[in-house]
Amino acid sequence: METCSLSFFSSLKPLLSTGGCSSTNNFKPKRALVEVSACSYQKFLHFALDETKRRTHLVHSPLQENFNSMMALDGKTKLEMASFQAPKIRLLRSLSIEESEGMQILDFAVFPEQEFDLPIFCANFFSTPTTNIIVLDLNPLYDVIDRRDYKEKYYRSLMPLGLKYAKLLPWGGKLTSESLRFFSPIVIWTKFTSSKYNHGVLYSSFMDYYKAWLDLMEQATAERHALQISCNREAQHRYLTWRAEKILHECIGRDHCKLTVAHDMVGVVGKTRDPGYRILKKLIGESLSKELVRRFLFNGVDELGTKTFLDYFPEYCCENGTINAKRSIIGKSFESRPWDSSGEFIGSVSGLS
C-alpha cells in the first residue's frame, strides 16, 4: 500500500461552519473569483447530516475507522471522508476534496438497505474558481424506462420539483444512452460558471432533493418476500459494479484535461473524458485510489454479489474477453433532456446525436 507522504487521522475532522460562502480579506487579485463566489461544500454535508439525524437514528459506519481523513501526496490537498448507517440506510458516505488552487469535489451518496427498493441519492459536484460540473439525482434502483411501475412509485410526485430546477439548472450537454439506465427523469446534469447566485441555486436544489429522498425513506416499508429482497440486492450490486468499473477503466490517456469526478457518473460523450480516478491516482497513488473506490465510494461491490461487470453488461465484452473501454457501445447520446414534463421518456424520438 502506498503510504509514503500520507497522513491518516484517527477520526474525521470537524466539518466547517454551515454558514454562507467563505471569504477572506487577504486575497490576491488572481484568486479574487474564488473568494467572492465559491461556497464550501462542507455546508452541504452539514445540512445532509443534520437533516438525516432529525429523521432517523444515524450512527457511524464501521468504514469510518479506515476511511476518515488524509492529506494528498502534494501535502496541500485534503481528502475528507465520512460514513454512517441507519435502520433503512445501508451506507451514507461522502468524499470531499479541497485543493489549494480552488478545486473542490463532493461525492455524496446514500444507499438503502436491501429490504427497500428506494432510489440511491447521488450528488457529484466538481468546482473550480470558474467552472462547475454537477450531477444531482435520486438514482433509480430499477430502470425507469422499462419499469413504469417503479417510475410511478417514486418519481411521479417529484416531477414538479425536477421541472423547477431543470429551468434553473439547464441540461449540461451530451449524455450517453447507456448512462440513462442509472438516471431518473428528475436528474440535474448541468454546468455553470461560478457565482454566488448559481451556488445558491445549487444549494437549494441539494436541500430540496435530499429532503425529498428522506421523505421517501420515511414512508418506505420493508420488503418481506425473499425473492424481492434478492432482486433489490442484485439491482444495487449492478449499480455499484457499473460505477466502480467505469471510474477505474475510463482514466487512461486523459492527462490533457482536468474535468470532474461527476463525469464518471454521467458518462458524457465528447472529445474529453472524465479523469475522476486519474485525479485520485494523482493525489494519493494508484493502490489507495483503487481501495477508496471499491471499499468506500462503492462499498458493497465485493459484498452484495458475485456477478462481474461483464455478467451484467455483456455488450462491453471484447473478443479476447476483456472489458471494452469505450464509453458508449451503442454510440448515441442526448444533447437535451430525454424526458418530457410528465416524466415520459422521449429520447427514442428526439435529442439523439
C-alpha positions, 0 to 999 in steps of 0.5 A: 500500500502506498503510504509514503507522504500520507497522513491518516487521522484517527477520526474525521475532522470537524466539518466547517461552519454551515454558514454562507460562502467563505471569504477572506480579506487577504486575497490576491487579485488572481484568486479574487473569483474564488473568494467572492463566489465559491461556497464550501461544500462542507455546508452541504454535508452539514445540512445532509447530516443534520437533516438525516439525524432529525429523521432517523437514528444515524450512527457511524459506519464501521468504514469510518475507522479506515476511511476518515481523513488524509492529506494528498501526496502534494501535502496541500490537498485534503481528502475528507471522508465520512460514513454512517448507517441507519435502520433503512440506510445501508451506507451514507458516505461522502468524499470531499476534496479541497485543493489549494488552487480552488478545486473542490469535489463532493461525492455524496451518496446514500444507499438503502438497505436491501429490504427497500427498493428506494432510489440511491441519492447521488450528488457529484459536484466538481468546482473550480474558481470558474467552472462547475460540473454537477450531477444531482439525482435520486438514482433509480434502483430499477430502470425507469424506462422499462419499469413504469411501475417503479417510475410511478412509485417514486418519481411521479410526485417529484416531477414538479420539483425536477421541472423547477430546477431543470429551468434553473439548472439547464441540461449540461450537454451530451449524455450517453444512452447507456448512462440513462439506465442509472438516471431518473427523469428528475436528474440535474446534469448541468454546468455553470460558471461560478457565482454566488447566485448559481451556488445558491441555486445549487444549494437549494436544489441539494436541500430540496432533493435530499429532503425529498429522498428522506421523505421517501425513506420515511414512508418506505416499508420493508420488503418481506418476500425473499425473492424481492429482497434478492432482486433489490440486492442484485439491482444495487450490486449492478449499480455499484459494479457499473460505477466502480468499473467505469471510474477505474477503466475510463482514466487512461490517456486523459492527462490533457484535461482536468474535468470532474469526478461527476463525469464518471457518473454521467458518462458524457460523450465528447472529445474529453473524458472524465479523469475522476480516478486519474485525479485520485491516482494523482493525489494519493497513488494508484493502490489507495485510489483503487481501495477508496473506490471499491471499499468506500465510494462503492462499498458493497461491490465485493459484498452484495454479489458475485456477478462481474461487470461483464455478467451484467453488461455483456455488450462491453465484452471484447473478443479476447474477453476483456472489458471494452473501454469505450464509453458508449457501445451503442454510440448515441447520446442526448444533447437535451433532456430525454424526458418530457414534463410528465416524466415520459421518456422521449429520447427514442424520438428526439435529442439523439446525436 
